[in-house]
Amino acid sequence: MKHIKIILAALMLLLPSIPAYSWQLGLGPTSYYSDWTPEFIGQHDFAEVDPALLAGVALSFRFYDRFVLSGQAMFTFLEHTAGYSVFVDGTPSHTVQLNTDYKREETDVSLMYILNDSFSVFAGYKRLHFDILKLNSAHATDGYPTVSDEFDNQFHIHGPGTGILYKLPLAENLSASVSTSLIYFFMKYYGYFLEDTTTDIIAAHVDYTYNGICNNTTLNFSYYLDSISTAINLGARCQVIKYLDKSDAPRLDYDLNYGLTLSALYFF
């Protein structure tokens, strides 16, 4: 939310200084229904993570004809769960089956420059959060004593990116666009790893840092309703996240975060 507040503050400063005929403001709801099994969960056996529905607000501010400042903030409001099995200390005889609640957040800001009717370039900043809220259940093999309900993990990804967008008119008021971008990100993992103390299984706190590269590609269809000055946008999005471990952080491979987007922007 910090980045969205910065955008709103910037808009309040910009509006009085820009001639009325040269700017356009769009505001409305946005949503994203997606599947994402973070590698910290997906590397375990029998990992099952509910698809998540994120919803929030989107903002678009076009000024001086060719510049577009935009941002969005989305959050999960429904209950979502994740379940997976962990081999404690790599020993299959000590397996713990976990079920947890989780939430997700996603915010981004970008500044786009329109080159012509077809192509635009942009740069921005993105944040992705995947937080395990609580442990619903933990069952170990052979009645082995297990972890407490303090088991919670947080994946915080953020970083700058740049990309290009191609727009194609399909019919009157209907267009399609494809965009792709590269993001260099930093990730902090705050959470717990399971350890076998020979008398029980405990959750030991860990704090790992990663860098990485993310590709974000979207396909979007937009239809503008003249009567209500509103654009309806329906699309699909795929993010490929490659982790680069640092220091003593365990090696991770890559993630896929993909799904459908739907938004509506009312233009003032």
C-alpha positions as CSV (number, residue, x, y, z in Angstrom):
1,M,0.0,0.0,0.0
2,K,3.0,2.4,0.5
3,H,3.6,2.6,-3.2
4,I,0.0,3.2,-4.0
5,K,-0.1,6.1,-1.5
6,I,3.0,7.6,-3.2
7,I,1.2,7.4,-6.5
8,L,-1.9,9.2,-5.2
9,A,0.3,11.9,-3.6
10,A,2.1,12.4,-6.8
11,L,-1.2,12.7,-8.7
12,M,-2.4,15.4,-6.3
13,L,0.7,17.4,-7.0
14,L,0.6,16.9,-10.7
15,L,-3.1,17.7,-11.4
16,P,-3.0,21.4,-10.6
17,S,0.0,22.0,-12.8
18,I,-1.2,20.1,-16.0
19,P,-3.6,21.8,-18.4
20,A,-7.1,20.2,-18.1
21,Y,-7.2,19.2,-21.8
22,S,-4.0,17.2,-21.6
23,W,-4.8,14.6,-18.9
24,Q,-7.2,11.7,-18.3
25,L,-7.8,9.8,-15.1
26,G,-9.1,6.2,-14.9
27,L,-10.1,4.5,-11.6
28,G,-11.9,1.2,-10.9
29,P,-11.9,-2.3,-9.5
30,T,-9.5,-5.0,-10.6
31,S,-9.2,-8.7,-9.9
32,Y,-6.8,-11.6,-10.5
33,Y,-7.7,-15.4,-10.2
34,S,-4.5,-17.3,-10.2
35,D,-2.6,-20.4,-9.3
36,W,0.7,-20.0,-7.5
37,T,2.5,-22.7,-5.6
38,P,5.7,-21.1,-4.2
39,E,8.8,-23.2,-4.6
40,F,9.2,-23.3,-0.8
41,I,6.0,-25.3,-0.8
42,G,6.1,-26.9,-4.2
43,Q,9.4,-28.7,-3.5
44,H,7.7,-30.8,-0.9
45,D,5.6,-34.0,-1.6
46,F,1.9,-33.9,-2.3
47,A,1.8,-30.0,-2.4
48,E,-1.7,-28.7,-3.0
49,V,-2.4,-24.9,-2.9
50,D,-5.8,-23.5,-3.5
51,P,-6.0,-21.0,-6.5
52,A,-6.4,-17.5,-5.1
53,L,-8.8,-14.7,-5.9
54,L,-7.2,-11.3,-5.4
55,A,-9.2,-8.1,-5.7
56,G,-8.5,-4.4,-5.3
57,V,-8.3,-1.1,-7.1
58,A,-6.5,0.1,-10.3
59,L,-5.5,3.6,-11.3
60,S,-4.4,5.0,-14.6
61,F,-3.3,8.6,-15.2
62,R,-2.5,9.8,-18.8
63,F,-0.8,13.2,-19.2
64,Y,0.9,15.1,-21.9
65,D,-0.6,12.7,-24.4
66,R,2.1,10.1,-24.4
67,F,2.7,9.4,-20.7
68,V,0.7,7.0,-18.6
69,L,1.2,6.5,-14.8
70,S,-0.6,3.5,-13.5
71,G,-0.8,1.4,-10.4
72,Q,-2.8,-1.3,-8.7
73,A,-3.2,-3.0,-5.3
74,M,-4.8,-6.4,-4.9
75,F,-5.4,-8.6,-1.8
76,T,-7.1,-11.9,-1.0
77,F,-10.3,-11.6,1.0
78,L,-11.5,-15.2,1.0
79,E,-10.1,-18.2,2.9
80,H,-7.4,-20.1,1.0
81,T,-5.4,-23.2,2.2
82,A,-2.2,-24.9,1.3
83,G,-1.3,-28.5,2.2
84,Y,2.0,-30.4,1.8
85,S,4.1,-33.2,3.3
86,V,7.6,-32.6,4.7
87,F,10.4,-35.1,5.2
88,V,11.9,-33.9,8.5
89,D,15.7,-33.7,8.1
90,G,15.3,-35.6,4.8
91,T,14.1,-38.8,6.5
92,P,10.9,-40.3,5.0
93,S,10.2,-42.2,8.3
94,H,9.5,-38.8,9.9
95,T,6.9,-37.2,7.6
96,V,4.7,-34.4,8.6
97,Q,1.5,-33.5,6.7
98,L,0.7,-29.8,7.1
99,N,-2.4,-27.8,6.3
100,T,-2.3,-24.0,6.5
101,D,-4.3,-20.9,5.7
102,Y,-2.6,-18.3,3.5
103,K,-3.1,-14.9,2.0
104,R,-1.6,-13.0,-0.9
105,E,-0.9,-9.4,-1.8
106,E,0.2,-7.8,-5.1
107,T,1.0,-4.2,-5.8
108,D,2.7,-2.5,-8.7
109,V,3.4,0.9,-10.2
110,S,4.6,1.8,-13.7
111,L,5.3,4.7,-16.0
112,M,4.6,4.1,-19.7
113,Y,5.7,6.1,-22.7
114,I,3.5,5.7,-25.9
115,L,5.8,5.5,-28.9
116,N,3.0,5.3,-31.5
117,D,-0.5,3.7,-32.0
118,S,1.0,0.2,-31.7
119,F,4.0,0.2,-29.3
120,S,4.7,1.5,-25.8
121,V,7.6,1.0,-23.4
122,F,7.3,1.1,-19.6
123,A,9.3,0.8,-16.4
124,G,8.0,0.2,-12.8
125,Y,8.2,-1.5,-9.5
126,K,6.4,-4.7,-8.3
127,R,5.7,-6.4,-5.0
128,L,4.4,-10.0,-4.4
129,H,3.6,-11.4,-1.0
130,F,2.6,-14.9,0.0
131,D,2.0,-15.3,3.7
132,I,1.0,-18.4,5.6
133,L,-1.2,-17.1,8.4
134,K,-1.6,-20.1,10.7
135,L,-1.2,-23.9,10.9
136,N,-4.5,-25.7,10.8
137,S,-3.2,-29.2,11.3
138,A,0.1,-31.2,11.5
139,H,0.0,-35.0,11.4
140,A,3.2,-37.0,11.7
141,T,3.9,-40.6,10.9
142,D,3.6,-43.1,13.8
143,G,2.2,-40.4,16.2
144,Y,5.5,-38.6,16.3
145,P,5.2,-35.3,18.3
146,T,4.8,-32.4,16.0
147,V,5.1,-28.6,15.7
148,S,3.1,-26.0,17.5
149,D,0.7,-23.5,15.9
150,E,3.4,-20.8,15.7
151,F,4.4,-22.3,12.3
152,D,4.1,-19.4,9.8
153,N,6.0,-18.5,6.6
154,Q,6.3,-15.2,4.7
155,F,7.6,-14.8,1.1
156,H,8.2,-11.1,0.2
157,I,9.3,-10.4,-3.4
158,H,9.9,-6.9,-4.7
159,G,11.9,-5.2,-7.4
160,P,12.1,-2.9,-10.5
161,G,11.3,-4.0,-14.0
162,T,11.0,-2.8,-17.6
163,G,9.0,-4.0,-20.6
164,I,7.2,-3.3,-23.9
165,L,3.5,-3.4,-25.0
166,Y,2.0,-4.0,-28.4
167,K,-1.6,-2.9,-29.0
168,L,-3.8,-4.0,-31.9
169,P,-7.3,-2.6,-32.7
170,L,-9.8,-5.4,-33.4
171,A,-13.1,-3.5,-34.0
172,E,-14.7,-0.3,-33.0
173,N,-13.9,0.3,-29.3
174,L,-12.3,-3.2,-29.1
175,S,-8.6,-3.8,-28.9
176,A,-6.1,-6.4,-27.8
177,S,-2.7,-5.9,-26.3
178,V,0.3,-8.1,-25.4
179,S,3.0,-7.0,-23.0
180,T,6.1,-8.6,-21.6
181,S,8.6,-7.4,-19.0
182,L,11.6,-8.4,-17.0
183,I,11.8,-7.8,-13.3
184,Y,15.0,-8.1,-11.2
185,F,13.7,-8.8,-7.7
186,F,14.8,-9.3,-4.1
187,M,13.1,-11.8,-1.8
188,K,13.0,-12.3,1.9
189,Y,11.8,-15.5,3.4
190,Y,10.8,-15.3,7.0
191,G,9.5,-18.5,8.5
192,Y,10.1,-21.9,10.0
193,F,11.8,-25.1,8.9
194,L,11.0,-28.4,10.6
195,E,13.7,-30.0,12.7
196,D,13.9,-33.4,14.5
197,T,15.2,-33.1,18.0
198,T,15.0,-36.9,18.6
199,T,12.1,-36.3,21.1
200,D,9.8,-34.3,18.9
201,I,9.5,-32.2,15.8
202,I,9.9,-28.5,16.2
203,A,9.6,-25.4,14.0
204,A,13.0,-23.6,13.9
205,H,12.9,-20.0,12.7
206,V,14.9,-19.1,9.6
207,D,15.5,-15.9,7.6
208,Y,16.8,-16.3,4.0
209,T,17.5,-13.8,1.3
210,Y,17.3,-14.4,-2.5
211,N,17.7,-12.4,-5.7
212,G,16.1,-13.4,-8.9
213,I,14.6,-12.6,-12.3
214,C,11.0,-12.6,-13.2
215,N,9.3,-12.5,-16.6
216,N,5.7,-11.1,-16.7
217,T,3.7,-11.6,-19.9
218,T,0.1,-10.6,-20.4
219,L,-2.6,-10.8,-23.0
220,N,-5.5,-8.4,-22.6
221,F,-8.7,-7.6,-24.4
222,S,-10.3,-4.2,-23.8
223,Y,-13.7,-2.8,-24.8
224,Y,-14.6,0.8,-24.2
225,L,-18.3,1.7,-23.4
226,D,-18.8,5.3,-24.6
227,S,-22.1,5.6,-22.8
228,I,-20.5,5.3,-19.4
229,S,-16.9,6.3,-20.2
230,T,-15.7,2.9,-18.9
231,A,-13.2,0.3,-20.3
232,I,-13.8,-3.4,-19.5
233,N,-10.6,-5.4,-19.5
234,L,-10.3,-9.2,-19.6
235,G,-7.0,-11.0,-19.9
236,A,-4.5,-13.7,-19.0
237,R,-1.2,-13.4,-17.3
238,C,1.8,-15.7,-16.7
239,Q,4.8,-14.9,-14.4
240,V,8.0,-17.1,-14.4
241,I,10.1,-16.5,-11.3
242,K,13.7,-17.8,-11.2
243,Y,15.4,-17.7,-7.8
244,L,19.1,-17.1,-7.2
245,D,20.1,-18.3,-3.7
246,K,22.5,-16.3,-1.5
247,S,24.7,-17.3,1.4
248,D,23.2,-20.3,3.3
249,A,19.8,-20.1,1.7
250,P,18.6,-23.5,0.3
251,R,18.6,-23.8,-3.5
252,L,15.3,-23.1,-5.2
253,D,14.3,-23.7,-8.8
254,Y,11.5,-21.5,-10.4
255,D,7.9,-20.7,-9.9
256,L,4.9,-20.2,-12.2
257,N,2.2,-17.7,-11.2
258,Y,-0.6,-17.6,-13.8
259,G,-4.3,-16.8,-14.1
260,L,-7.0,-14.6,-15.4
261,T,-7.5,-10.8,-14.9
262,L,-10.6,-8.7,-15.0
263,S,-10.9,-5.0,-14.4
264,A,-13.1,-2.0,-15.2
265,L,-11.8,1.6,-15.4
266,Y,-14.0,4.6,-15.4
267,F,-12.4,7.6,-17.1
268,F,-12.9,11.2,-15.9
